[in-house]
Amino acid sequence: MTTDRSPSTNGFTLVTTTQFWNVWSTPAFHAQRAADFDAPRMSWLDASYRQLAEDLGFQLAPQRGKCYDGQRLDVVLDPAAQGGAHTGTAFGSHGVSVSPDALYNVGYGITGFWWSILTMHEAVNVMTGSIAQGWVWADGSPMWAGQSPFPNMCDIVVAGEAGRGDVSDAQLQRMGSDPGVGLFLWIQRTCGWAPYQRLFRWTRLHGITDWHRFREPSLRTAILVWFLACATPELGQGSLLLDRFNSALKRISGLQISASDYSQAQALFPDPSQ
């Protein structure tokens, strides 16, 4: 894909820049909705990114100076993303494409609710994808029925930390009963962000850049659970976490982590921290 970032390219116009983001729109949409590109909505991009970088323990860009790969990240209000959002844009992989009407639509009584959720949700996927592809919570693992429990959990917690308790409460109302989201939320509320920070650090330590190298079901998920078990010594490294994951997975897909796959995960990575 082109890396051209002139003020008008690929059918989009550069509307504004923040510390970490370029914001792009079609000229027609911007002309129609210019007032909605206001300071609160644009500042959310940086506020949520800063909080994500703190919570996940890494960043795509330094807090000072230029952003990822010498450029800001891109958020594109793309008609092709109408009704949703996804990672990647017309300018490359390090950005997010968002349904244009997310900027102003009302969700759960909050104007711009979907702007807040979709930009942050896909930023989580861009960040974790920069470490490795094929996360079970993002790439359609049959164990997880193609769901995205980890980014949805992040939406709940990070929104509140970044000062949008209304968005956090609404997302909790929307996704809190999902068994996968509830499981990742329980880990975060019990142990904080440290288990996830260790998970990402250990993934890099072991040179895992694509989780697809491990078959699924259920070895890939087994390794994830083993890493998280080792990352949460306060929960013990017994069967507690495995049992909780299998209970959630049974409700999500009817599948479970086999004892043999969990043993193989332990054999592959006897001590994930080393």
N, C-alpha and C positions, 0 to 999 in steps of 0.2 A: 504494500500500500504506500501511497505517497506520504512523504514526511513534510511536504510543503505546508507552511503555516503562515502564508501571507494573509492580510486582513480579510480577504474574500477568496475562498477556494473550496473545491468539492461541493459547490452549491450552498455553502454555509458562510456566514459573516461572523467575524470575531466581534462579539458584543461587548465583552469586558474581560478583564483579567483580575485575578486575586493573587495573593501571595503564591498559591500553589496550583491554581487552575486557570486555564483558558476556557471561556464560556462561548459556545458557538450556537447559532440559530440560523434558520433560513431567513432571508431578508423580509419575506412576507409576514412570517410569524412575529418577528421582532417589531415590525411596523405596527402590527395589530395589538401587541401585548407589551409594549415597551415599559409601561408603568410597573409591570409585574417583575421586571428584572431589578428589584429594589435592593437596598443594602441588607435587610434582614435575610432575604433568600440567598444572596450572593455570599454574605459572610458565613452562612451556615456551612458552605463547602470547606472553608478553612478551619472553622471551629470543630467540625466533626472529624476532619482528617487529622488535626493535631491530637485530638482525644484518642482516635484509633491508633496513631503511632505510639502514644504513651501506653495504651492498654496492651497492644499486641507485642510491644517490645522491639519494634523495628519500624523503619520508615522507607518509603520509596525515594525520599528526598531529604536532604539536610534541612533543618529548621531555618537556617539562614542561607542566603544565596540562591542559586538556581535549583530548579526541581529535577525530577527524575530524568536521567540521561541528558542533562543540560537543558531541559525544557520543562515548562509546566505540564501538569496533567490536563487532559481535555475532557470537558463535559459537553456533549452535543445534544441539543434538543432536536431529535431526529424524527421526522414523520414516519420513517420506517420502523421505529420502535413504538409506534402508537399502541397504547394500552399496556405498556410494560417498560422494561429496561434490560440492558445487557452490558457485559464488559466489552471493551473494544469500541472503536469509532472509525469513521472514515479516514482518520489520521493515523491509525495504528492501534496497538493493543493496550497501551497505557492510558486508558481513559474509559469513560462510561457514556453510553448512549441512553437517553431518557425520553419517554413519551412527552411531547411538548406540553400537553394539557396538565401534566403533573405540576407545572409551575403555579397554576391557579386553581385547580380543582379542589373541592372540599372533601375531606375524608375524615370520618369520625368527628365532625364538627370543627375541623381545623383546616383553614385555608392553606394550601401548600403542603398538606400532610404527605402526599405522595412524593413531592419534591424532596422533602427531608428524608423519607424512608428510602426511596429508590436510589438517590445519589449515594447515600451512606452504605446501603446494602451492596451495591455493585463495587463501591470503593473497597469494601472488605474482600470481595472476590478478586479484585485486581491485586490487592496487597498479598493475599495468601497465594495467589497464582504466580506472583513474582518469585516465590520460594520454590513451589512445585506445582505441577499440573495434577489433575486427577484426585483432588480431595473428595472423600466420600460424601461430604456435605454439599458438593457443588456440581459434580460431573455425572449425575444420574446413576449412582450405584444402585443396583437392585435391592441391596440391603436397606436402603433409605428411600425407596420408591421415588427416586428422582427429586427428593425434597432438599431444602437448604436450611437445616436447623441451626447451624453455627452462625451464618450471617443474620438470620432472624433473631437469634439471641443477642448478637452484637447490637442490632437495631434497638432493642429494648434497653440495654444497659448503657450504651454509649450516648444515646439521645438524652437520657437523664443526666449523665455526667457532664454533657456539653450544654446543659442549661435548658433543655426542652423537655421538662417533665410531662407536659401535655402530650407530646409525641410519644414519649416512652410509655405512658399509661395506655394510650390508644393502641400502640403496638402490642403491649402485653395483653390487652383485651382481645386483640385480633389473633395473636399467635400463642399465647401462654398455655393454652390447653393442648397444643401439639406435643406429643410425647418426646420427640427429638429435641425440640426447642426447650421443653421443660427440663430435660436431662442436662443439656449444656448450660442452662441457666442455673440449675442446682449446683453444678461444679463451680461456676463462677461465684455464686453467692456464698458457697461454703469455703472456697479456697482462694478467692480473688482471681486475678488475671495470671498469676504465676504459672499455673499448670499449662496454660496455652502459650505463654512465652517460652517455657521449656520445650513444649512440643515443637514450636517453630525453630528454636535454636537447635534441637536435636535432629530435626529433619535436615537442616543444613549440614550439621556435623557429620552425618552419615551419607552425605552426597545424594540424597533423594531429591531428584528434580522432576520426577514424574511418577506418581503413585500407581499409574497403570502397570508398572513393571510387576506388581504383586496382584495375583488373581483375585477376583471378587465375584461372587461370595466365596469365602468370607475372610480370606487372609488379610486383605488390605484393611478392613475394619478391625480385625483382630490386632494388627500392629498399632493402629491408632489407639485402641483401648489400652494396650500394653504400655505404650508411651505415656498415656495419661495416668495410668495406674502408678507408674514409676515417678511421675511428676507430682503426685499427691500423696506423699508419705503420711500426711495427717489422716488420710482415709484408710491407710494400711494397703499393702500390696496383695491382699488375699482376693477373695472372689467378689467383694462388694461392688466394685465398679463393673466388673464383667457381668454380674447378675443384673445390675441396673440397666446396662446397655442391652442385654438380651431381652429384658422385660420390655424396654421401649421398642426394640426392633421387632419383637413379636407383634406388637400393636401396629407398627408402621407397615410392615411388609409380610409378616408371618415367617420371616427368616430369622435365624439366630447364628451367632458365632459358634462354630464347632469347637469342642475341646481339643481336637487335633490341630486345628488352625491356631488356636491360642497358644498351644505348646510350641508350634512352629515359630510363631512370632517371638516367643521368649528365647527360643534357640537362635534365631537370626540376630537378635539384639539383646544379649544377656544383660547388658547395662547400657541403656540408651544414652546415658550421660557421658559415655566414653567412646 
